[in-house]
Amino acid sequence: MTEQDDEMDADKLSKARLRHQLGVQAQQINRVLSHHHVPATVAGGAVRSRVISFDLQTQLAAGLERVRGLKDDLISALGVSDVSVVREDGQWRLRVGRPDDAAVPLLRLLATLPDLPPAAAAIGMADNSQPILLRFGANRIKHVLVAGEPGAGKTTLLRSIAAGLALTHRQSALQLLVLDPRGLDNDPSGAPHPLRPLGLLPHILTDPTGNVDECAAIVHFLAEEMEYRRREQVQCPRIVALIDHIVTLLDEAGDATRHDLLRLIQYGAAAGIHLVMATDQPGAPFLMDRTLRVGVSARLIGRLSDVAAERKVAGIALDNAPARYGEGDFLAVVGGEVTYFQAAFIGDYDLHMGLSKLTAGARPRLLAQPYNPRPKLARESGDQKTFQWREGSVDLNDDRAPIDDPIADENEVGE
C-alpha cells in the first residue's frame, strides 16, 4: 500500500467519522426542538475548520427566536461547550464548536491493526509511530497498574482499553467489568462520566459500577470465579476488570476486599482473569505490597510531579525517561523496558460508531439486556440532507463503513 493510498483511506475514515458525528448531532438538535415544541428541523449545514453550522428550516421565524432560549439544553444534548444562533443570508443557523481531533484516535489505530493478536489491547502510539499493545495472558501481561496525578488521562485510557478490547474480540472470548468506587455521576461541568457509556458494550458482564459496596461485591465474585476456574481448569472467556481509583476502593471497602484483590493478583491470570487498576495516589502503601509488585506485569505511568512516588510505582529509576506534560502522555514500564507513548482516545461519536459495528451483525446476544445504540436520524421520505465538507459533501444517508488502513509493523508490550 502506497503512502498516497494511506492518505486516501485516512481521509475516508475521517469523513465516515464526521458523517456519523453530524447525524448524531442533527438528531439531538431535532430532539431538543421537538421537546420544546419549536417548529424547526435541521435541513443541512456547513463544516468549517473550527465550527459546524446547522441550517434550521422552519416556516415560522418567531420559532427560531425561541431557539436562543434553549442554549443550555442544546449544550447538554450535544456535549459541547457553547452554541450560538445566527441569521446569515436569510438563513437561520445553529453554530456548534468543532472539537480538535485526538492525537491518537482509537478507531484509526485499530484500523492499522487488522491482524491484532488474541487478548491484545492497542493502547496508544510510540514515538516511532508504531502501535503499543498489551497482550493479556498468564505468561504475558498478567495485570496492569495505571498511575498518574489527576488530569493525566488515566480514566480516558481505561475507557480506550475497554472499548478497544470489545471492538476486537467476541463476547465468547473476552468479557469486561468496569468499576469506579468514587461514583459514576456527572462531573461539576455536567459532562457525563467517561466510563458510563461502556455499559452499552455487549461484552460488559454488569453495568459499570460506582458504589463501594457493589464494587467490593464484584471483586469478591471474581475471586470466587477464579477459584472455580482453578478447580475446573477453565480459562475462557477471559475477563478483564478495569478498576479506577483502586486505592479508594481498598481504603473504603476494608480488609476482605484487599484479601480478594491480592488473591486475584496472585492467581487470577492463570484462570483467565486480568485486572487493570488505576490510581492517582502513587504513594499509597498498598502499591508497595510484594504480591502486587510481582503480579503486575505492566505499569503505565502518566504525569507525576512526585519523583519519589514515580520511582516506587515504576520499580526502576526513570531519570532519563521522557517527561510527560499533558493528558494522555504515558510511560509503559514492562520488565525493565521503558517506552513512551501517547494514549489512544475514543470520543463519544467514535464509541457510537463502534457500537454500530458491534450490533450490525446477526450474532447471537450473550446478554439478555436489550439495547439498540445505533442512532436513527428522523427524516421525511425523499428528504436528502447533505453537509458541505471541504470541496465535496458528506451525505447523512450514506452509512457505508470506513475502509481499513493496515500497516505491518507494531510495538508489542507483553512478549
N, C-alpha and C positions, 0 to 999 in steps of 0.2 A: 504494500500500500504506500503510495507516494505521499509526500508532505502536502501536496495540493488536495489529495483525497481526504487526508486527515482534517484539513481545514473545512472542506465541504461537509463532512459528516458532523464536525463540531458545530457548524452553522445550522445544520438541520436539527441537531439536538437542542440548540438554543431556541430555535423557532418553535419546536414542539413544546418546550417548557413555557415559553411566552404565550403560546396559544392556549395552553391549559390555564395559565395564570389569568389571562383575560377572561376566559369562560367562567372561572370561579368568581372573579371579582364582579363581572356583569350580573351573575346570578345573585350575589349578595346585595348588590345595589338594588336590583329589582325587588328583592325580598323586603328590604327596608322601606322602599317606596310603597309597596303594596300594603305593608303592615300599617303605615300611617295614612293610607288612602290618598296618596298623591298620584294623580293620573299621569304618570310618565313612565317610560321604559328606556332602557339602553338600546340605541339603534346603531351603534358602531363607535368609532373613535380613532385616535391617532396615537402612536407610540413615539415619544421623543427620547432623547438621551437620559433625561432625569425625570420626566413626567409622562404619565399616561392620561390622556384626555378622553373621557367617555361622552359621546354625543347623547343627549337626552331628547327623546321625541315625545311631544305632547301637543295637544290642541288647546290647552289652557295655560296661557303664560302665567297666570296667577299661581298655578300649582307649582311651577318651578321656583317661585319666590319662597315657597314653604320649604324647599329642599335645604336652604341655608340654615333653617332651624333644626335640621336633623344631623348636624355636623358630628355631634358626639356619637350618635347611633351608627353613622356611616364609618367613623374612625374605628369603632369597636368591631363592626362586622367585617371590615376589610383588613384589620390588623395592621394599620399604618399609623404614622404619627400625625398626619394632617391631610385635610381635603379642602377644596375650595370650589365654589360655583361661579362661573363667569359666563358672560354672553359675548360671543365673537361672531362677526359676520352674520348676525341674525340667528345664530345657533347657540342654545344653552349647552354648556359643557361642565362636567364634573371632573376636576383635576385631582389626580392621586399621585403622590410621590412614588417614584420608581426606585426600589432599594438597590443597593450595589450587589453585584453577584458575589457569591462566596469565593474565597481564594481557591478552595478545592471542593467543588460541588460533588457530593457523593454519587449521584447518578452518572455524572460524566466519568468519575473514577471507575465505577463498576463497568461502564461501557468499554473501558480499556482492558478489562479482565474477563473475557468470555469463558475462559477455562479456569476459573477460580477453584483451588483445591477444596476438598471437603472440610467442613468445620473451620473454615478460614473467614476472618473478618478483615476487610480492607479499611484501614483506619486513617489513612492520610497519604501525603506525598513527601518524599525526602528531598534534600537539597539538589540531588542529581535528577530530579523529576521522575523518580521511579516510585511505584506504589509500595506502601508499607503494609504488610499483612501480619495478622496474629492467627496462628493455626492452633486451635484448641485440641488437646489430646493428652493422655496420661504421660507420654514421653515427649511432649512438645510444650505448649503453653498450658499449664495446669490452671492457674488463677492469675488475675491481673489486679494491680493496685494503681489507681489514678489519683495523683496528689497535686495540689496547687492551691494558691490563695483564691479568695472569691474573685470571680471575673476572669479566671484563667481559661475557662471553657470546658471544665470537667463534665458538667451535665450535658452540654452540647455533644461532647464526644461519646458519652453513654448512649445518647439518642441515635447518633450515627452508627454506632456498633450494632445496636438492636435492629435498626432499620436495614442496615446492610446485610446482616445475617438472615433476616426474614426474606429479603429480596433475592437471595441466592441459595436458599435451602427450602426443601419441602418440610411441611409440618411433621411428617413421619420420621424425618431425620433430625430435626432440631426444634426445640421449643424454648420459650422465653418467659422470664419473670422480671418485673420491674418494681423496685421498692425505693421509697424515699421517706424516711421517718419524720422528716421536717414538714411533711404535708405536700399536697399537690394543688393547693389553692393558687389563684392568680397572684402575680406579684403586685406591688403597690401601684404600678403604672397601669394595671388592668390587663397586661399581656398574659395569655394562658401559660401554665406550667409546661415547659418543653417536653416533659416525659408523658404527659397525659394523652396526647394523640396516639402514642404507641399502643394504647388499648384497642385500637382498631385493627392492629395486625393479627391475622388469623393464627399466628404462632404463639400468642400470649395465652398462658395457662389460666390466668385470672387477671382481672382488671389491675392496672397499676395501683400500687398500694401506698398510702400516705399516712397511715396510722401506726404508731409504735407497736401497739399490741398485735395488730394484724401482720405487721412486718415480722415480729417475733414468731408468730404462729407459722408463717410461711417458711422461715428459716428452720423451725422445728420439723415441719413437713419434709423439707429437703433432707434433713438429717435422717429421718425415718426411711425416706425413699432410698437414700444411699445404703442403709443397712439392708433393706430388702434386695436391692440390686446386687450387693456383695454376696448375699446368700444364694441368689438365683443366677449369679454370673451374667448379669444383664448390663449393657452399656447404652443401649439405644431406646428411644431417641435421646440425643444429648440435650441437656438442659443448661442454658446459660442464664444465670441470675445476675441482674445488674442492680447493685445496691448503692444509691447515692447517700452521702453523709453517714458512712458506716460507723464512725466513732460516736455520733449522736445516738445511733441505734443501740450500740453496746452500753453507753452511759445510762440510757433511759430504760432499756429492756431488762438489764440485770445479768446475773451470772449464768442462768440457764441458757440464755441466747448466746452468750460468749462461748459456753461449752459446746453448743451445737455448731457454732460457726468454726471453731477450731477443729472439730471432728471433720467438718466438710472440707476445710483447707487441707487436712492431712490425708483423707481417704477419698474425697469426692471425685477427683479427676479420674481415678481408676474405675469409678462407677458411671462415668459419663456426665458428671455434674461439675460445672465450672462457675466460679464467682468472678465478677468484675466489680470491684469495690472502689468507691471514690470518697475522698475526704479533703476538707480544707483545714484540717488540724494535723499537719505532718509531724508535730512534736508529741502526739498522744502516745502514752506508754504502750498501748495495745499494738501499735505498729512495730514495736521492737520485740514483740513476742517471737521466740525462736521458731515455733510452729509456723507462724505466718511468714517469717523471713525465708524458711525453707520451702514452703508450699507455693509462694507467689513467684511465678517464673518471669513475669514482665512487670516493670514499673514504668508508668507513663507519667512524667513529671512536667507540669506546666510552670507558669510563672510563680516563683517563690522568692521573697525578699530575705527570708531567714536561711542563710547559707548553711548553718549547722544542721537545721532540720532537713534541708535538702539533701545533705550528705548522708544523714541517717536513713532517710527514705530510700535513696539510691543504693546504699550499701557500698558505694565506692566514691572516690573523690571526683568532683565534676569541675575542677578548676579550669580546665581547657575546653569545656563544653560550650557550645554557642549559647548566648544569652537569649532569654525569652522575654519579649516585650509586651505582646498583646494577646488577646483571646485566641486560642487555637494553636499557639506555639508550644510544642512539647518535645521532650527528650524521651526516647524509648530505651530503657536500660534492660538488657537481656544477657545474662551470662557474662557480664563484664564488658559487653559491647554497648556503645552509646551511639544512638542515631537521632539526629534532629529531624523533626517532621512537622508539617503543617496539617492539623487535624482536618478530616473531611467534615463537611457540613451538609445537612439536609434541612431545607426550609419546609414550611407547611405546604407550599404548592408542589414541590418535588415529592413530598411524602404522599400527597393525594395522587400524584401520577403513579407512584409505586404501588399504592393500594389498588388503583385501577388495573394495573398489570396483574397483581396477585389475584384479583377477583374476576378477571376476564375469562379464565378457562372454565371448564366443566368439571374440575377435580372435586372429589367429594370433600365436604367440610368435616373436619375432625372435632370441631366445637359446635355446640348447639346454639350459640348466640347468633341470632340473625342480624345481618347488617348489610348495608349497601353504600359504601363510602363514595362511589363514583358520582360526582355531581352531574346533574342533568339541567341544562340551560333551557328554560321555557322559551319558546318562540312560536310565532304564528306560522302556519303552514305556508311554505314558499317564501318566507321572510329571510333573506340571506344577509347575515350580519358579518361584516368584514372590518378588520382593523388594519390601517396602513402601517407598514413596518419597513423602514429604510426605503428601498426602491420598489418593494413589492407589496404584498398584502398577507396578512395572517387570517385565515378563514376559520371562523369558530365552528363550522360544520365539518371540518376535516379532522378526524380522530385517528389518523394513521400514527403508528408508533414511531419513535425516533430510531435512527439507524445506528448500530453499534460502531465503535471506532477502536478496533483491537490493536494493541501493541504487544510485543513479545516479552520484553524484559520486566523484571519486578524485583523489589527487595522483600525478602520474606523474613519475618520475625518468628522464630519458633522451630526452625530446622535443627 
